[in-house]
Amino acid sequence: MSGRKNVVFGFFYLVLTAALGPYMVTQYLGPLQQAAQGYASAVTELSQAAQGADPAELARVQTHAILALHTQFEAEEPIESIKGGPHAHGNLEAMLNIAVGLVLGFLVIGSLFKEIISWLFIGGAVLHSGMLFLGAVFGQGWAWAVLNTGVGPLMLLAGLVLAGAASVKGFRPQPAAR
């Protein structure tokens, strides 16, 4: 079955991308916790200054609280970009490989055509979300260069087009009813 490697790859890639999720987030928890503590103390200071009603002191404390909130937002940004970037794309491309692998098992088309479609999806996932992981999570600069070529997304799109074309005529006919 030509799609078998896509199903196997998809499940293992899904495990990898799911397991990397907590790892990626824990890298940024220290700065996020510090920023949250800074914001909490700034809010406490603000509530105390509001009771004293000294306008100059209140303005200073409000500014400090706003800056502390901004620092917290900045600490959350890397986590949000990782969730929306490599983590989401990796999960999606793993599931896409599983689905394509299953579909390829039902298509009656040439084995070379199946192999091309199969490798386009595996290669596209590695060269797209794989490079996102290597660049964003592990700091590998060369991965950004590979990603910027656009070859991974192009491989995925080519695989989708070819899989769609193969599906038009390639599904096995239904057995005759008796």
N, C-alpha and C positions, 0 to 999 in steps of 0.2 A: 504494500500500500504506500503510494508516494507521499501521502500527507502524514504518514506516521511520524516522520521526523519533526514536522511542524507541531503536532500535538505534544510530543515529548518535549521539544524545545519550549513550547508555550507554557506547559505546566511548570517546568523547572525555572523558566524566566519569570513566571508569575511569583513563584516562591522567593526568588532572588529579589525582585523588586519590592515585594511585600516585606521581606525581612530587612531590606535597606531603609525602609520608611522610618522605623524607630531609631535606627542608627543615625540617619541624617538629622532627625529632629534633636536627638540628644547632644549633637555637636553644638547646638545653639542655645541649649537650656540655661547654661550658666549666665551668659549675658542677658538673657530674657528675665531670669529670676532677679538679677541685680537691678535691671531697669524697673521691674514691677515693685521691688522694695523701695527704690528711689521715688517712684510715683506715689506709693502708699504713704511714705513719710512726708512728701510734699503736700499731699491732701490733708494729712493731719495738721501740718503746720498752717495750711490755709484755713482750716476750720478754727484754729486757735486765733489766728490773726483777724479773722472776721469778727470775733467777739470783742477785740480791742478797739476796732474801728479807727485806727490810725491810717489815713488814706495812703501815705507814702509807704508804710510798711505793708499794707494790704496789696498795693500795686507790685511791690517787690516779690511778695510771696506768690501772688497770682502768676507772675512771669516765671518764677521758679517751677510752679506746678505745671504750667503749659510746656515748658522745656522738658520736664520730666516725662510728661505724657508723650511728647514727640520722641524722646529717647526710647520709650517703650515701644512705640510704633516701629521705629527703626530696628529694634531688636527682633520684632516679630516678622519683619519683611523677608529675611532669608528663609525662614521656615515656610512661609506662604509661597515663596517662589519655588522652593523645592517640591512642595506638595503639588503645585500646578504645573511644574516642569517635568523633571525626570521621573518622579514617582507616578504621576498620572499617565504620562506617555508610556512608561514601561509597562504598567498594568494593562493599558489599552492594547499595546502591541503584542503582549503575551496572549491576551484573549483573542486577538485577531488571528494569531498563528494557530491557536486551537481551532477556531471556527473554520479557517481555510483548510487546515489539515483534515477536518471531518468532511468538508465539502469535496475535497480532492478524492477522497475515498469513494464517493458516489459518482464521480464523473467518468464517462467513457470517452476518453481522449487519449492521444498519444502519450507515451511515457515521457518522452523528452519535453513535451509541452507541460506536463505535470511537474517535472523536475525544475523547469525554468520558473514556474509560478511558485513552487515551494521555496526555492533558494532566494527568490526576490523578497519574499516575506521575512525569511530568517535574516538575510543580509540587511534588509531595510530596518528591522528592529535593532540589530546590533549597531548599525551605522547612524541610527537616529537616537533612540532613547539610551542605548548603551553609551554613546558619546556624551549625552547629557549627564549621565551618572558620572562618567570619568571626569568630565570638566567641572561640573557644579559641586559634586560631593567630594571627589578625591583630588581636585585641583590640578588635573593634568591638562596643561595648556595645549598640547598637541591635539587633544580630543576636540577642542573648540575649532581648530583649523579644519579637521575632518568634517565636523558638523556644519561649518560655514560653507562647505562645498555644496551642500544640499543633496548629496547623493543618496542618503538614507531615505528621506521623504520621497524622493523621485522613484526609488526602488519600490517603496510601498505603493505609491500611486500606479506604477507600471504593473505591479502584481495585482492590484485591484481591477485594473482595466482588463488584463489578461484573464483573471479569474471570472470576471463578468462575461467576457467573450466565450470562454470555455463553458460556462454555465448555460449559455443560450442553446447550444446543441448537445452538450455533453452529458446531461442527466440520463441515467439508465431508464429505458422505457418500462412502464408499469406492466406487470405480468397480466396476461389476458384473464378476464373473469370467466369462471366456468359455470 
